[in-house]
Amino acid sequence: MTLKFYEFTGEYYALIKAYSKEEAIAYYKEYVCDIDSPVTQVSMQHAWGQFKPSLGEVTVEDFLENTVEVLLADPDL
């Protein structure tokens, strides 16, 4: 199974890497905000474009690592 990228654009922005939309939604509600938010599956290229400016200590390997995680979240959290 391949990880996909999901962008949440409601009250609190997030970019989440997950195996399914349902898993991404559950992860968003647990780690970002428990309010329903519009979610769209995005391409790896789009996700990388959003993620790349915030690299800091994170590497490309971290971005591609096969784990479910929040890649970006609204800084107001």
VEXFI-219624 format. One record per atom (N, C-alpha, C): residue number from 1; residue in three letters; atom name; x, y, z. Coordinates in nm, 3 decimals, always signed. Example, Ala and Ser with C-alpha at 12.3 -4.5 7.8 and 13.67 -1.06 7.14 Angstrom:
BEGIN
<r num="1" residuo="ala" atomo="N" c1="+1.319" c2="-0.569" c3="+0.780"/>
<r num="1" residuo="ala" atomo="CA" c1="+1.230" c2="-0.450" c3="+0.780"/>
<r num="1" residuo="ala" atomo="C" c1="+1.320" c2="-0.330" c3="+0.780"/>
<r num="2" residuo="ser" atomo="N" c1="+1.285" c2="-0.225" c3="+0.708"/>
<r num="2" residuo="ser" atomo="CA" c1="+1.367" c2="-0.106" c3="+0.714"/>
<r num="2" residuo="ser" atomo="C" c1="+1.290" c2="+0.003" c3="+0.787"/>
END
This chain:
BEGIN
<r num="1" residuo="met" atomo="N" c1="+0.084" c2="-0.118" c3="+0.000"/>
<r num="1" residuo="met" atomo="CA" c1="+0.000" c2="+0.000" c3="+0.000"/>
<r num="1" residuo="met" atomo="C" c1="+0.089" c2="+0.125" c3="+0.000"/>
<r num="2" residuo="thr" atomo="N" c1="+0.050" c2="+0.223" c3="-0.077"/>
<r num="2" residuo="thr" atomo="CA" c1="+0.129" c2="+0.344" c3="-0.094"/>
<r num="2" residuo="thr" atomo="C" c1="+0.069" c2="+0.461" c3="-0.016"/>
<r num="3" residuo="leu" atomo="N" c1="+0.156" c2="+0.539" c3="+0.044"/>
<r num="3" residuo="leu" atomo="CA" c1="+0.109" c2="+0.659" c3="+0.112"/>
<r num="3" residuo="leu" atomo="C" c1="+0.066" c2="+0.763" c3="+0.010"/>
<r num="4" residuo="lys" atomo="N" c1="-0.036" c2="+0.839" c3="+0.047"/>
<r num="4" residuo="lys" atomo="CA" c1="-0.087" c2="+0.947" c3="-0.035"/>
<r num="4" residuo="lys" atomo="C" c1="-0.080" c2="+1.075" c3="+0.048"/>
<r num="5" residuo="phe" atomo="N" c1="-0.105" c2="+1.186" c3="-0.017"/>
<r num="5" residuo="phe" atomo="CA" c1="-0.095" c2="+1.315" c3="+0.050"/>
<r num="5" residuo="phe" atomo="C" c1="-0.231" c2="+1.383" c3="+0.048"/>
<r num="6" residuo="tyr" atomo="N" c1="-0.271" c2="+1.438" c3="+0.164"/>
<r num="6" residuo="tyr" atomo="CA" c1="-0.402" c2="+1.500" c3="+0.180"/>
<r num="6" residuo="tyr" atomo="C" c1="-0.384" c2="+1.639" c3="+0.238"/>
<r num="7" residuo="glu" atomo="N" c1="-0.453" c2="+1.734" c3="+0.176"/>
<r num="7" residuo="glu" atomo="CA" c1="-0.445" c2="+1.874" c3="+0.220"/>
<r num="7" residuo="glu" atomo="C" c1="-0.579" c2="+1.914" c3="+0.281"/>
<r num="8" residuo="phe" atomo="N" c1="-0.574" c2="+1.964" c3="+0.403"/>
<r num="8" residuo="phe" atomo="CA" c1="-0.692" c2="+2.011" c3="+0.476"/>
<r num="8" residuo="phe" atomo="C" c1="-0.691" c2="+2.163" c3="+0.471"/>
<r num="9" residuo="thr" atomo="N" c1="-0.803" c2="+2.222" c3="+0.426"/>
<r num="9" residuo="thr" atomo="CA" c1="-0.804" c2="+2.366" c3="+0.403"/>
<r num="9" residuo="thr" atomo="C" c1="-0.914" c2="+2.438" c3="+0.480"/>
<r num="10" residuo="gly" atomo="N" c1="-0.959" c2="+2.380" c3="+0.587"/>
<r num="10" residuo="gly" atomo="CA" c1="-1.064" c2="+2.444" c3="+0.667"/>
<r num="10" residuo="gly" atomo="C" c1="-1.006" c2="+2.546" c3="+0.763"/>
<r num="11" residuo="glu" atomo="N" c1="-1.062" c2="+2.551" c3="+0.881"/>
<r num="11" residuo="glu" atomo="CA" c1="-1.019" c2="+2.648" c3="+0.982"/>
<r num="11" residuo="glu" atomo="C" c1="-0.869" c2="+2.638" c3="+1.011"/>
<r num="12" residuo="tyr" atomo="N" c1="-0.815" c2="+2.516" c3="+1.015"/>
<r num="12" residuo="tyr" atomo="CA" c1="-0.673" c2="+2.494" c3="+1.038"/>
<r num="12" residuo="tyr" atomo="C" c1="-0.615" c2="+2.412" c3="+0.924"/>
<r num="13" residuo="tyr" atomo="N" c1="-0.516" c2="+2.468" c3="+0.856"/>
<r num="13" residuo="tyr" atomo="CA" c1="-0.451" c2="+2.402" c3="+0.743"/>
<r num="13" residuo="tyr" atomo="C" c1="-0.365" c2="+2.286" c3="+0.792"/>
<r num="14" residuo="ala" atomo="N" c1="-0.360" c2="+2.180" c3="+0.714"/>
<r num="14" residuo="ala" atomo="CA" c1="-0.267" c2="+2.071" c3="+0.741"/>
<r num="14" residuo="ala" atomo="C" c1="-0.240" c2="+1.995" c3="+0.612"/>
<r num="15" residuo="leu" atomo="N" c1="-0.121" c2="+1.941" c3="+0.604"/>
<r num="15" residuo="leu" atomo="CA" c1="-0.082" c2="+1.851" c3="+0.497"/>
<r num="15" residuo="leu" atomo="C" c1="-0.043" c2="+1.721" c3="+0.565"/>
<r num="16" residuo="ile" atomo="N" c1="-0.116" c2="+1.615" c3="+0.533"/>
<r num="16" residuo="ile" atomo="CA" c1="-0.098" c2="+1.488" c3="+0.603"/>
<r num="16" residuo="ile" atomo="C" c1="-0.067" c2="+1.378" c3="+0.504"/>
<r num="17" residuo="lys" atomo="N" c1="+0.027" c2="+1.293" c3="+0.541"/>
<r num="17" residuo="lys" atomo="CA" c1="+0.065" c2="+1.176" c3="+0.462"/>
<r num="17" residuo="lys" atomo="C" c1="-0.004" c2="+1.056" c3="+0.527"/>
<r num="18" residuo="ala" atomo="N" c1="-0.085" c2="+0.982" c3="+0.449"/>
<r num="18" residuo="ala" atomo="CA" c1="-0.160" c2="+0.868" c3="+0.504"/>
<r num="18" residuo="ala" atomo="C" c1="-0.189" c2="+0.768" c3="+0.393"/>
<r num="19" residuo="tyr" atomo="N" c1="-0.236" c2="+0.650" c3="+0.432"/>
<r num="19" residuo="tyr" atomo="CA" c1="-0.267" c2="+0.545" c3="+0.335"/>
<r num="19" residuo="tyr" atomo="C" c1="-0.405" c2="+0.563" c3="+0.272"/>
<r num="20" residuo="ser" atomo="N" c1="-0.496" c2="+0.632" c3="+0.340"/>
<r num="20" residuo="ser" atomo="CA" c1="-0.630" c2="+0.653" c3="+0.287"/>
<r num="20" residuo="ser" atomo="C" c1="-0.685" c2="+0.786" c3="+0.337"/>
<r num="21" residuo="lys" atomo="N" c1="-0.789" c2="+0.833" c3="+0.270"/>
<r num="21" residuo="lys" atomo="CA" c1="-0.853" c2="+0.958" c3="+0.310"/>
<r num="21" residuo="lys" atomo="C" c1="-0.910" c2="+0.946" c3="+0.451"/>
<r num="22" residuo="glu" atomo="N" c1="-0.969" c2="+0.831" c3="+0.481"/>
<r num="22" residuo="glu" atomo="CA" c1="-1.027" c2="+0.809" c3="+0.614"/>
<r num="22" residuo="glu" atomo="C" c1="-0.920" c2="+0.815" c3="+0.722"/>
<r num="23" residuo="glu" atomo="N" c1="-0.805" c2="+0.754" c3="+0.694"/>
<r num="23" residuo="glu" atomo="CA" c1="-0.695" c2="+0.757" c3="+0.791"/>
<r num="23" residuo="glu" atomo="C" c1="-0.643" c2="+0.900" c3="+0.809"/>
<r num="24" residuo="ala" atomo="N" c1="-0.634" c2="+0.975" c3="+0.700"/>
<r num="24" residuo="ala" atomo="CA" c1="-0.589" c2="+1.114" c3="+0.708"/>
<r num="24" residuo="ala" atomo="C" c1="-0.685" c2="+1.198" c3="+0.791"/>
<r num="25" residuo="ile" atomo="N" c1="-0.814" c2="+1.178" c3="+0.771"/>
<r num="25" residuo="ile" atomo="CA" c1="-0.915" c2="+1.252" c3="+0.848"/>
<r num="25" residuo="ile" atomo="C" c1="-0.904" c2="+1.219" c3="+0.997"/>
<r num="26" residuo="ala" atomo="N" c1="-0.890" c2="+1.092" c3="+1.028"/>
<r num="26" residuo="ala" atomo="CA" c1="-0.877" c2="+1.052" c3="+1.169"/>
<r num="26" residuo="ala" atomo="C" c1="-0.750" c2="+1.112" c3="+1.230"/>
<r num="27" residuo="tyr" atomo="N" c1="-0.642" c2="+1.112" c3="+1.156"/>
<r num="27" residuo="tyr" atomo="CA" c1="-0.516" c2="+1.168" c3="+1.204"/>
<r num="27" residuo="tyr" atomo="C" c1="-0.529" c2="+1.319" c3="+1.225"/>
<r num="28" residuo="tyr" atomo="N" c1="-0.596" c2="+1.387" c3="+1.132"/>
<r num="28" residuo="tyr" atomo="CA" c1="-0.620" c2="+1.531" c3="+1.145"/>
<r num="28" residuo="tyr" atomo="C" c1="-0.699" c2="+1.560" c3="+1.272"/>
<r num="29" residuo="lys" atomo="N" c1="-0.804" c2="+1.484" c3="+1.293"/>
<r num="29" residuo="lys" atomo="CA" c1="-0.889" c2="+1.508" c3="+1.411"/>
<r num="29" residuo="lys" atomo="C" c1="-0.815" c2="+1.479" c3="+1.542"/>
<r num="30" residuo="glu" atomo="N" c1="-0.722" c2="+1.385" c3="+1.539"/>
<r num="30" residuo="glu" atomo="CA" c1="-0.649" c2="+1.352" c3="+1.661"/>
<r num="30" residuo="glu" atomo="C" c1="-0.533" c2="+1.449" c3="+1.689"/>
<r num="31" residuo="tyr" atomo="N" c1="-0.461" c2="+1.490" c3="+1.585"/>
<r num="31" residuo="tyr" atomo="CA" c1="-0.339" c2="+1.566" c3="+1.605"/>
<r num="31" residuo="tyr" atomo="C" c1="-0.345" c2="+1.713" c3="+1.566"/>
<r num="32" residuo="val" atomo="N" c1="-0.449" c2="+1.754" c3="+1.489"/>
<r num="32" residuo="val" atomo="CA" c1="-0.456" c2="+1.893" c3="+1.447"/>
<r num="32" residuo="val" atomo="C" c1="-0.577" c2="+1.962" c3="+1.507"/>
<r num="33" residuo="cys" atomo="N" c1="-0.696" c2="+1.918" c3="+1.469"/>
<r num="33" residuo="cys" atomo="CA" c1="-0.818" c2="+1.983" c3="+1.515"/>
<r num="33" residuo="cys" atomo="C" c1="-0.934" c2="+1.886" c3="+1.498"/>
<r num="34" residuo="asp" atomo="N" c1="-1.023" c2="+1.882" c3="+1.595"/>
<r num="34" residuo="asp" atomo="CA" c1="-1.134" c2="+1.786" c3="+1.586"/>
<r num="34" residuo="asp" atomo="C" c1="-1.256" c2="+1.841" c3="+1.511"/>
<r num="35" residuo="ile" atomo="N" c1="-1.238" c2="+1.952" c3="+1.441"/>
<r num="35" residuo="ile" atomo="CA" c1="-1.346" c2="+2.010" c3="+1.360"/>
<r num="35" residuo="ile" atomo="C" c1="-1.335" c2="+1.953" c3="+1.219"/>
<r num="36" residuo="asp" atomo="N" c1="-1.448" c2="+1.920" c3="+1.156"/>
<r num="36" residuo="asp" atomo="CA" c1="-1.446" c2="+1.873" c3="+1.018"/>
<r num="36" residuo="asp" atomo="C" c1="-1.387" c2="+1.981" c3="+0.928"/>
<r num="37" residuo="ser" atomo="N" c1="-1.307" c2="+1.938" c3="+0.832"/>
<r num="37" residuo="ser" atomo="CA" c1="-1.238" c2="+2.031" c3="+0.743"/>
<r num="37" residuo="ser" atomo="C" c1="-1.241" c2="+1.975" c3="+0.601"/>
<r num="38" residuo="pro" atomo="N" c1="-1.254" c2="+2.062" c3="+0.500"/>
<r num="38" residuo="pro" atomo="CA" c1="-1.246" c2="+2.012" c3="+0.363"/>
<r num="38" residuo="pro" atomo="C" c1="-1.109" c2="+1.947" c3="+0.339"/>
<r num="39" residuo="val" atomo="N" c1="-1.110" c2="+1.831" c3="+0.275"/>
<r num="39" residuo="val" atomo="CA" c1="-0.986" c2="+1.758" c3="+0.249"/>
<r num="39" residuo="val" atomo="C" c1="-0.981" c2="+1.717" c3="+0.103"/>
<r num="40" residuo="thr" atomo="N" c1="-0.862" c2="+1.730" c3="+0.046"/>
<r num="40" residuo="thr" atomo="CA" c1="-0.840" c2="+1.694" c3="-0.093"/>
<r num="40" residuo="thr" atomo="C" c1="-0.712" c2="+1.612" c3="-0.103"/>
<r num="41" residuo="gln" atomo="N" c1="-0.718" c2="+1.504" c3="-0.180"/>
<r num="41" residuo="gln" atomo="CA" c1="-0.595" c2="+1.430" c3="-0.208"/>
<r num="41" residuo="gln" atomo="C" c1="-0.516" c2="+1.511" c3="-0.309"/>
<r num="42" residuo="val" atomo="N" c1="-0.386" c2="+1.529" c3="-0.283"/>
<r num="42" residuo="val" atomo="CA" c1="-0.300" c2="+1.606" c3="-0.373"/>
<r num="42" residuo="val" atomo="C" c1="-0.185" c2="+1.518" c3="-0.419"/>
<r num="43" residuo="ser" atomo="N" c1="-0.122" c2="+1.559" c3="-0.527"/>
<r num="43" residuo="ser" atomo="CA" c1="-0.010" c2="+1.483" c3="-0.582"/>
<r num="43" residuo="ser" atomo="C" c1="+0.113" c2="+1.498" c3="-0.493"/>
<r num="44" residuo="met" atomo="N" c1="+0.206" c2="+1.406" c3="-0.510"/>
<r num="44" residuo="met" atomo="CA" c1="+0.332" c2="+1.414" c3="-0.436"/>
<r num="44" residuo="met" atomo="C" c1="+0.405" c2="+1.543" c3="-0.473"/>
<r num="45" residuo="gln" atomo="N" c1="+0.399" c2="+1.583" c3="-0.599"/>
<r num="45" residuo="gln" atomo="CA" c1="+0.465" c2="+1.705" c3="-0.642"/>
<r num="45" residuo="gln" atomo="C" c1="+0.405" c2="+1.827" c3="-0.573"/>
<r num="46" residuo="his" atomo="N" c1="+0.273" c2="+1.832" c3="-0.562"/>
<r num="46" residuo="his" atomo="CA" c1="+0.208" c2="+1.944" c3="-0.492"/>
<r num="46" residuo="his" atomo="C" c1="+0.248" c2="+1.944" c3="-0.344"/>
<r num="47" residuo="ala" atomo="N" c1="+0.243" c2="+1.827" c3="-0.281"/>
<r num="47" residuo="ala" atomo="CA" c1="+0.279" c2="+1.816" c3="-0.140"/>
<r num="47" residuo="ala" atomo="C" c1="+0.424" c2="+1.860" c3="-0.119"/>
<r num="48" residuo="trp" atomo="N" c1="+0.513" c2="+1.818" c3="-0.208"/>
<r num="48" residuo="trp" atomo="CA" c1="+0.654" c2="+1.855" c3="-0.196"/>
<r num="48" residuo="trp" atomo="C" c1="+0.669" c2="+2.006" c3="-0.210"/>
<r num="49" residuo="gly" atomo="N" c1="+0.595" c2="+2.067" c3="-0.303"/>
<r num="49" residuo="gly" atomo="CA" c1="+0.601" c2="+2.212" c3="-0.320"/>
<r num="49" residuo="gly" atomo="C" c1="+0.557" c2="+2.287" c3="-0.196"/>
<r num="50" residuo="gln" atomo="N" c1="+0.458" c2="+2.235" c3="-0.125"/>
<r num="50" residuo="gln" atomo="CA" c1="+0.413" c2="+2.297" c3="-0.001"/>
<r num="50" residuo="gln" atomo="C" c1="+0.513" c2="+2.273" c3="+0.112"/>
<r num="51" residuo="phe" atomo="N" c1="+0.570" c2="+2.154" c3="+0.114"/>
<r num="51" residuo="phe" atomo="CA" c1="+0.655" c2="+2.109" c3="+0.224"/>
<r num="51" residuo="phe" atomo="C" c1="+0.798" c2="+2.162" c3="+0.214"/>
<r num="52" residuo="lys" atomo="N" c1="+0.851" c2="+2.169" c3="+0.094"/>
<r num="52" residuo="lys" atomo="CA" c1="+0.992" c2="+2.204" c3="+0.072"/>
<r num="52" residuo="lys" atomo="C" c1="+1.037" c2="+2.331" c3="+0.142"/>
<r num="53" residuo="pro" atomo="N" c1="+0.961" c2="+2.442" c3="+0.137"/>
<r num="53" residuo="pro" atomo="CA" c1="+1.008" c2="+2.564" c3="+0.204"/>
<r num="53" residuo="pro" atomo="C" c1="+1.026" c2="+2.549" c3="+0.356"/>
<r num="54" residuo="ser" atomo="N" c1="+0.963" c2="+2.450" c3="+0.416"/>
<r num="54" residuo="ser" atomo="CA" c1="+0.972" c2="+2.435" c3="+0.562"/>
<r num="54" residuo="ser" atomo="C" c1="+1.069" c2="+2.324" c3="+0.603"/>
<r num="55" residuo="leu" atomo="N" c1="+1.153" c2="+2.280" c3="+0.513"/>
<r num="55" residuo="leu" atomo="CA" c1="+1.241" c2="+2.166" c3="+0.540"/>
<r num="55" residuo="leu" atomo="C" c1="+1.318" c2="+2.179" c3="+0.670"/>
<r num="56" residuo="gly" atomo="N" c1="+1.395" c2="+2.284" c3="+0.689"/>
<r num="56" residuo="gly" atomo="CA" c1="+1.473" c2="+2.296" c3="+0.812"/>
<r num="56" residuo="gly" atomo="C" c1="+1.559" c2="+2.174" c3="+0.832"/>
<r num="57" residuo="glu" atomo="N" c1="+1.536" c2="+2.101" c3="+0.940"/>
<r num="57" residuo="glu" atomo="CA" c1="+1.614" c2="+1.982" c3="+0.971"/>
<r num="57" residuo="glu" atomo="C" c1="+1.555" c2="+1.856" c3="+0.910"/>
<r num="58" residuo="val" atomo="N" c1="+1.441" c2="+1.866" c3="+0.846"/>
<r num="58" residuo="val" atomo="CA" c1="+1.375" c2="+1.751" c3="+0.785"/>
<r num="58" residuo="val" atomo="C" c1="+1.435" c2="+1.729" c3="+0.647"/>
<r num="59" residuo="thr" atomo="N" c1="+1.451" c2="+1.603" c3="+0.608"/>
<r num="59" residuo="thr" atomo="CA" c1="+1.513" c2="+1.570" c3="+0.480"/>
<r num="59" residuo="thr" atomo="C" c1="+1.410" c2="+1.513" c3="+0.382"/>
<r num="60" residuo="val" atomo="N" c1="+1.452" c2="+1.497" c3="+0.259"/>
<r num="60" residuo="val" atomo="CA" c1="+1.368" c2="+1.434" c3="+0.158"/>
<r num="60" residuo="val" atomo="C" c1="+1.331" c2="+1.293" c3="+0.202"/>
<r num="61" residuo="glu" atomo="N" c1="+1.424" c2="+1.225" c3="+0.266"/>
<r num="61" residuo="glu" atomo="CA" c1="+1.397" c2="+1.089" c3="+0.315"/>
<r num="61" residuo="glu" atomo="C" c1="+1.283" c2="+1.089" c3="+0.416"/>
<r num="62" residuo="asp" atomo="N" c1="+1.278" c2="+1.192" c3="+0.502"/>
<r num="62" residuo="asp" atomo="CA" c1="+1.169" c2="+1.203" c3="+0.598"/>
<r num="62" residuo="asp" atomo="C" c1="+1.036" c2="+1.223" c3="+0.524"/>
<r num="63" residuo="phe" atomo="N" c1="+1.038" c2="+1.304" c3="+0.420"/>
<r num="63" residuo="phe" atomo="CA" c1="+0.918" c2="+1.332" c3="+0.341"/>
<r num="63" residuo="phe" atomo="C" c1="+0.865" c2="+1.204" c3="+0.278"/>
<r num="64" residuo="leu" atomo="N" c1="+0.955" c2="+1.120" c3="+0.230"/>
<r num="64" residuo="leu" atomo="CA" c1="+0.915" c2="+0.998" c3="+0.159"/>
<r num="64" residuo="leu" atomo="C" c1="+0.902" c2="+0.876" c3="+0.251"/>
<r num="65" residuo="glu" atomo="N" c1="+0.942" c2="+0.890" c3="+0.376"/>
<r num="65" residuo="glu" atomo="CA" c1="+0.936" c2="+0.778" c3="+0.471"/>
<r num="65" residuo="glu" atomo="C" c1="+0.795" c2="+0.721" c3="+0.477"/>
<r num="66" residuo="asn" atomo="N" c1="+0.787" c2="+0.592" c3="+0.490"/>
<r num="66" residuo="asn" atomo="CA" c1="+0.660" c2="+0.520" c3="+0.486"/>
<r num="66" residuo="asn" atomo="C" c1="+0.587" c2="+0.521" c3="+0.620"/>
<r num="67" residuo="thr" atomo="N" c1="+0.562" c2="+0.640" c3="+0.674"/>
<r num="67" residuo="thr" atomo="CA" c1="+0.488" c2="+0.653" c3="+0.800"/>
<r num="67" residuo="thr" atomo="C" c1="+0.380" c2="+0.759" c3="+0.785"/>
<r num="68" residuo="val" atomo="N" c1="+0.271" c2="+0.736" c3="+0.854"/>
<r num="68" residuo="val" atomo="CA" c1="+0.160" c2="+0.833" c3="+0.855"/>
<r num="68" residuo="val" atomo="C" c1="+0.202" c2="+0.947" c3="+0.948"/>
<r num="69" residuo="glu" atomo="N" c1="+0.187" c2="+1.071" c3="+0.899"/>
<r num="69" residuo="glu" atomo="CA" c1="+0.226" c2="+1.184" c3="+0.983"/>
<r num="69" residuo="glu" atomo="C" c1="+0.171" c2="+1.315" c3="+0.927"/>
<r num="70" residuo="val" atomo="N" c1="+0.171" c2="+1.414" c3="+1.014"/>
<r num="70" residuo="val" atomo="CA" c1="+0.138" c2="+1.550" c3="+0.974"/>
<r num="70" residuo="val" atomo="C" c1="+0.267" c2="+1.612" c3="+0.921"/>
<r num="71" residuo="leu" atomo="N" c1="+0.267" c2="+1.652" c3="+0.794"/>
<r num="71" residuo="leu" atomo="CA" c1="+0.385" c2="+1.715" c3="+0.736"/>
<r num="71" residuo="leu" atomo="C" c1="+0.390" c2="+1.864" c3="+0.764"/>
<r num="72" residuo="leu" atomo="N" c1="+0.273" c2="+1.928" c3="+0.755"/>
<r num="72" residuo="leu" atomo="CA" c1="+0.261" c2="+2.071" c3="+0.783"/>
<r num="72" residuo="leu" atomo="C" c1="+0.132" c2="+2.095" c3="+0.859"/>
<r num="73" residuo="ala" atomo="N" c1="+0.134" c2="+2.191" c3="+0.947"/>
<r num="73" residuo="ala" atomo="CA" c1="+0.013" c2="+2.228" c3="+1.020"/>
<r num="73" residuo="ala" atomo="C" c1="+0.010" c2="+2.379" c3="+1.039"/>
<r num="74" residuo="asp" atomo="N" c1="-0.108" c2="+2.430" c3="+1.055"/>
<r num="74" residuo="asp" atomo="CA" c1="-0.129" c2="+2.573" c3="+1.075"/>
<r num="74" residuo="asp" atomo="C" c1="-0.043" c2="+2.621" c3="+1.192"/>
<r num="75" residuo="pro" atomo="N" c1="+0.037" c2="+2.725" c3="+1.173"/>
<r num="75" residuo="pro" atomo="CA" c1="+0.123" c2="+2.773" c3="+1.282"/>
<r num="75" residuo="pro" atomo="C" c1="+0.045" c2="+2.832" c3="+1.400"/>
<r num="76" residuo="asp" atomo="N" c1="-0.085" c2="+2.858" c3="+1.382"/>
<r num="76" residuo="asp" atomo="CA" c1="-0.166" c2="+2.914" c3="+1.490"/>
<r num="76" residuo="asp" atomo="C" c1="-0.211" c2="+2.808" c3="+1.591"/>
<r num="77" residuo="leu" atomo="N" c1="-0.173" c2="+2.684" c3="+1.569"/>
<r num="77" residuo="leu" atomo="CA" c1="-0.217" c2="+2.579" c3="+1.663"/>
<r num="77" residuo="leu" atomo="C" c1="-0.136" c2="+2.578" c3="+1.789"/>
END
